[in-house]
Structures are given as structure tokens and as C-alpha cells.
Amino acid sequence: MSSRTGDFAAWIVWVLASVVSLFHFFLQVASSMMTQQYAQAFHLSHAGVGFLSSVFFYTYVLVQVPAGLFLDHFNVRKVLLTAIFIMAIGCVLFGWAPTLSVAIFARILMGLGGGFAFVGMVFI
């Protein structure tokens, strides 16, 4: 691989990590803007909406240290692509969530992918 091709690939990975990290910040903020919709869709109290929103952050915080270890040990591109895929599955699943338990599982997947994406962006 030539140096020019390697530089282009590095830029692509950096841009992808940055865009996914930006998207993950939107996922963090979206829960505070849609509290009424969450309460109506899942028949939740304010505490239930708070719990549904917080599941993302709990997972996000807990996964950051293991994410750093994974990024140090394994290929950065593979780890980031897996994290992006997990976060995307969580977003789609959350959009189609028929019950609260499915929505909670989807928020966990979003937090898992978001934690890896943020640490990966900083790592790169």
C-alpha cells in the first residue's frame, strides 16, 4: 500500500469515527427532548422516563475502560466498525420497540456502541 492510499484510509477512519461520535452525542441529547413521547408510547411516569434515558448513560460510562483496552489490544478499525454496528442496531431496535423492555435493551446497545465510538474517536 502506498503512503498516499494509507493516508486516505486513515482520514476515512478518522472522519467515520468523528461522525459516529457526533451522532452518539445526538443520541444523548435526544432523550431529553422526547420525554413526552417516551411517556406516552410506553405509559411511563417521570421516573420511568428518567430510567429509560439513564440506561444509555450507565452503559456508556461502564464500557469506556474496557473499550480502551479493546482498542489497545485489537485492530481499531474492526472494533470501531463493530461498535458502529451495535449502535445502529440499537437505534433501529429502539425505533421499533413495542415494549419497554425492548426499548431498555435498545438503549443499552446504543450506550455500548456509543462508549466504544467515543473512546475510539479519542484514540484515533
MODELLER restraints for C-alpha pairs under 7 A, 6 or more apart:
rsr = mdl.restraints
at = mdl.atoms
rsr.add(forms.Gaussian(group=physical.xy_distance, feature=features.Distance(at['CA:14:A'], at['CA:124:A']), mean=6.58, stdev=0.5))
rsr.add(forms.Gaussian(group=physical.xy_distance, feature=features.Distance(at['CA:17:A'], at['CA:117:A']), mean=6.51, stdev=0.5))
rsr.add(forms.Gaussian(group=physical.xy_distance, feature=features.Distance(at['CA:17:A'], at['CA:120:A']), mean=6.88, stdev=0.5))
rsr.add(forms.Gaussian(group=physical.xy_distance, feature=features.Distance(at['CA:17:A'], at['CA:121:A']), mean=5.13, stdev=0.5))
rsr.add(forms.Gaussian(group=physical.xy_distance, feature=features.Distance(at['CA:18:A'], at['CA:121:A']), mean=5.95, stdev=0.5))
rsr.add(forms.Gaussian(group=physical.xy_distance, feature=features.Distance(at['CA:20:A'], at['CA:117:A']), mean=6.58, stdev=0.5))
rsr.add(forms.Gaussian(group=physical.xy_distance, feature=features.Distance(at['CA:21:A'], at['CA:117:A']), mean=5.70, stdev=0.5))
rsr.add(forms.Gaussian(group=physical.xy_distance, feature=features.Distance(at['CA:21:A'], at['CA:118:A']), mean=5.36, stdev=0.5))
rsr.add(forms.Gaussian(group=physical.xy_distance, feature=features.Distance(at['CA:21:A'], at['CA:121:A']), mean=6.81, stdev=0.5))
rsr.add(forms.Gaussian(group=physical.xy_distance, feature=features.Distance(at['CA:24:A'], at['CA:114:A']), mean=5.49, stdev=0.5))
rsr.add(forms.Gaussian(group=physical.xy_distance, feature=features.Distance(at['CA:31:A'], at['CA:53:A']), mean=5.74, stdev=0.5))
rsr.add(forms.Gaussian(group=physical.xy_distance, feature=features.Distance(at['CA:35:A'], at['CA:49:A']), mean=6.39, stdev=0.5))
rsr.add(forms.Gaussian(group=physical.xy_distance, feature=features.Distance(at['CA:38:A'], at['CA:49:A']), mean=6.49, stdev=0.5))
rsr.add(forms.Gaussian(group=physical.xy_distance, feature=features.Distance(at['CA:39:A'], at['CA:45:A']), mean=6.38, stdev=0.5))
rsr.add(forms.Gaussian(group=physical.xy_distance, feature=features.Distance(at['CA:39:A'], at['CA:49:A']), mean=6.26, stdev=0.5))
rsr.add(forms.Gaussian(group=physical.xy_distance, feature=features.Distance(at['CA:42:A'], at['CA:99:A']), mean=6.74, stdev=0.5))
rsr.add(forms.Gaussian(group=physical.xy_distance, feature=features.Distance(at['CA:42:A'], at['CA:100:A']), mean=5.95, stdev=0.5))
rsr.add(forms.Gaussian(group=physical.xy_distance, feature=features.Distance(at['CA:52:A'], at['CA:104:A']), mean=6.10, stdev=0.5))
rsr.add(forms.Gaussian(group=physical.xy_distance, feature=features.Distance(at['CA:55:A'], at['CA:104:A']), mean=6.85, stdev=0.5))
rsr.add(forms.Gaussian(group=physical.xy_distance, feature=features.Distance(at['CA:55:A'], at['CA:107:A']), mean=6.25, stdev=0.5))
rsr.add(forms.Gaussian(group=physical.xy_distance, feature=features.Distance(at['CA:55:A'], at['CA:108:A']), mean=6.09, stdev=0.5))
rsr.add(forms.Gaussian(group=physical.xy_distance, feature=features.Distance(at['CA:56:A'], at['CA:107:A']), mean=5.11, stdev=0.5))
rsr.add(forms.Gaussian(group=physical.xy_distance, feature=features.Distance(at['CA:56:A'], at['CA:108:A']), mean=5.44, stdev=0.5))
rsr.add(forms.Gaussian(group=physical.xy_distance, feature=features.Distance(at['CA:56:A'], at['CA:110:A']), mean=6.50, stdev=0.5))
rsr.add(forms.Gaussian(group=physical.xy_distance, feature=features.Distance(at['CA:56:A'], at['CA:111:A']), mean=4.49, stdev=0.5))
rsr.add(forms.Gaussian(group=physical.xy_distance, feature=features.Distance(at['CA:57:A'], at['CA:111:A']), mean=6.31, stdev=0.5))
rsr.add(forms.Gaussian(group=physical.xy_distance, feature=features.Distance(at['CA:59:A'], at['CA:108:A']), mean=5.95, stdev=0.5))
rsr.add(forms.Gaussian(group=physical.xy_distance, feature=features.Distance(at['CA:59:A'], at['CA:111:A']), mean=5.09, stdev=0.5))
rsr.add(forms.Gaussian(group=physical.xy_distance, feature=features.Distance(at['CA:59:A'], at['CA:112:A']), mean=5.80, stdev=0.5))
rsr.add(forms.Gaussian(group=physical.xy_distance, feature=features.Distance(at['CA:60:A'], at['CA:111:A']), mean=4.43, stdev=0.5))
rsr.add(forms.Gaussian(group=physical.xy_distance, feature=features.Distance(at['CA:60:A'], at['CA:112:A']), mean=5.68, stdev=0.5))
rsr.add(forms.Gaussian(group=physical.xy_distance, feature=features.Distance(at['CA:60:A'], at['CA:114:A']), mean=6.35, stdev=0.5))
rsr.add(forms.Gaussian(group=physical.xy_distance, feature=features.Distance(at['CA:60:A'], at['CA:115:A']), mean=4.66, stdev=0.5))
rsr.add(forms.Gaussian(group=physical.xy_distance, feature=features.Distance(at['CA:61:A'], at['CA:115:A']), mean=6.89, stdev=0.5))
rsr.add(forms.Gaussian(group=physical.xy_distance, feature=features.Distance(at['CA:63:A'], at['CA:112:A']), mean=6.33, stdev=0.5))
rsr.add(forms.Gaussian(group=physical.xy_distance, feature=features.Distance(at['CA:63:A'], at['CA:115:A']), mean=5.85, stdev=0.5))
rsr.add(forms.Gaussian(group=physical.xy_distance, feature=features.Distance(at['CA:64:A'], at['CA:115:A']), mean=5.39, stdev=0.5))
rsr.add(forms.Gaussian(group=physical.xy_distance, feature=features.Distance(at['CA:64:A'], at['CA:116:A']), mean=6.47, stdev=0.5))
rsr.add(forms.Gaussian(group=physical.xy_distance, feature=features.Distance(at['CA:64:A'], at['CA:119:A']), mean=6.52, stdev=0.5))
rsr.add(forms.Gaussian(group=physical.xy_distance, feature=features.Distance(at['CA:67:A'], at['CA:116:A']), mean=5.25, stdev=0.5))
rsr.add(forms.Gaussian(group=physical.xy_distance, feature=features.Distance(at['CA:67:A'], at['CA:119:A']), mean=6.63, stdev=0.5))
rsr.add(forms.Gaussian(group=physical.xy_distance, feature=features.Distance(at['CA:68:A'], at['CA:119:A']), mean=6.41, stdev=0.5))
rsr.add(forms.Gaussian(group=physical.xy_distance, feature=features.Distance(at['CA:71:A'], at['CA:79:A']), mean=6.68, stdev=0.5))
rsr.add(forms.Gaussian(group=physical.xy_distance, feature=features.Distance(at['CA:71:A'], at['CA:120:A']), mean=6.96, stdev=0.5))
rsr.add(forms.Gaussian(group=physical.xy_distance, feature=features.Distance(at['CA:80:A'], at['CA:116:A']), mean=6.88, stdev=0.5))
rsr.add(forms.Gaussian(group=physical.xy_distance, feature=features.Distance(at['CA:80:A'], at['CA:117:A']), mean=6.20, stdev=0.5))
rsr.add(forms.Gaussian(group=physical.xy_distance, feature=features.Distance(at['CA:80:A'], at['CA:120:A']), mean=6.49, stdev=0.5))
rsr.add(forms.Gaussian(group=physical.xy_distance, feature=features.Distance(at['CA:83:A'], at['CA:113:A']), mean=4.34, stdev=0.5))
rsr.add(forms.Gaussian(group=physical.xy_distance, feature=features.Distance(at['CA:83:A'], at['CA:116:A']), mean=5.87, stdev=0.5))
rsr.add(forms.Gaussian(group=physical.xy_distance, feature=features.Distance(at['CA:83:A'], at['CA:117:A']), mean=6.25, stdev=0.5))
rsr.add(forms.Gaussian(group=physical.xy_distance, feature=features.Distance(at['CA:84:A'], at['CA:113:A']), mean=5.93, stdev=0.5))
rsr.add(forms.Gaussian(group=physical.xy_distance, feature=features.Distance(at['CA:84:A'], at['CA:117:A']), mean=6.95, stdev=0.5))
rsr.add(forms.Gaussian(group=physical.xy_distance, feature=features.Distance(at['CA:86:A'], at['CA:109:A']), mean=6.07, stdev=0.5))
rsr.add(forms.Gaussian(group=physical.xy_distance, feature=features.Distance(at['CA:86:A'], at['CA:110:A']), mean=6.98, stdev=0.5))
rsr.add(forms.Gaussian(group=physical.xy_distance, feature=features.Distance(at['CA:86:A'], at['CA:113:A']), mean=5.42, stdev=0.5))
rsr.add(forms.Gaussian(group=physical.xy_distance, feature=features.Distance(at['CA:87:A'], at['CA:109:A']), mean=5.82, stdev=0.5))
rsr.add(forms.Gaussian(group=physical.xy_distance, feature=features.Distance(at['CA:87:A'], at['CA:110:A']), mean=4.46, stdev=0.5))
rsr.add(forms.Gaussian(group=physical.xy_distance, feature=features.Distance(at['CA:87:A'], at['CA:113:A']), mean=4.43, stdev=0.5))
rsr.add(forms.Gaussian(group=physical.xy_distance, feature=features.Distance(at['CA:87:A'], at['CA:114:A']), mean=6.46, stdev=0.5))
rsr.add(forms.Gaussian(group=physical.xy_distance, feature=features.Distance(at['CA:90:A'], at['CA:106:A']), mean=4.35, stdev=0.5))
rsr.add(forms.Gaussian(group=physical.xy_distance, feature=features.Distance(at['CA:90:A'], at['CA:107:A']), mean=6.33, stdev=0.5))
rsr.add(forms.Gaussian(group=physical.xy_distance, feature=features.Distance(at['CA:90:A'], at['CA:109:A']), mean=4.87, stdev=0.5))
rsr.add(forms.Gaussian(group=physical.xy_distance, feature=features.Distance(at['CA:90:A'], at['CA:110:A']), mean=4.99, stdev=0.5))
rsr.add(forms.Gaussian(group=physical.xy_distance, feature=features.Distance(at['CA:91:A'], at['CA:106:A']), mean=6.70, stdev=0.5))
rsr.add(forms.Gaussian(group=physical.xy_distance, feature=features.Distance(at['CA:91:A'], at['CA:110:A']), mean=6.50, stdev=0.5))
rsr.add(forms.Gaussian(group=physical.xy_distance, feature=features.Distance(at['CA:93:A'], at['CA:106:A']), mean=5.68, stdev=0.5))
rsr.add(forms.Gaussian(group=physical.xy_distance, feature=features.Distance(at['CA:94:A'], at['CA:103:A']), mean=5.17, stdev=0.5))
rsr.add(forms.Gaussian(group=physical.xy_distance, feature=features.Distance(at['CA:94:A'], at['CA:106:A']), mean=5.12, stdev=0.5))
rsr.add(forms.Gaussian(group=physical.xy_distance, feature=features.Distance(at['CA:94:A'], at['CA:107:A']), mean=6.95, stdev=0.5))
rsr.add(forms.Gaussian(group=physical.xy_distance, feature=features.Distance(at['CA:97:A'], at['CA:103:A']), mean=5.29, stdev=0.5))
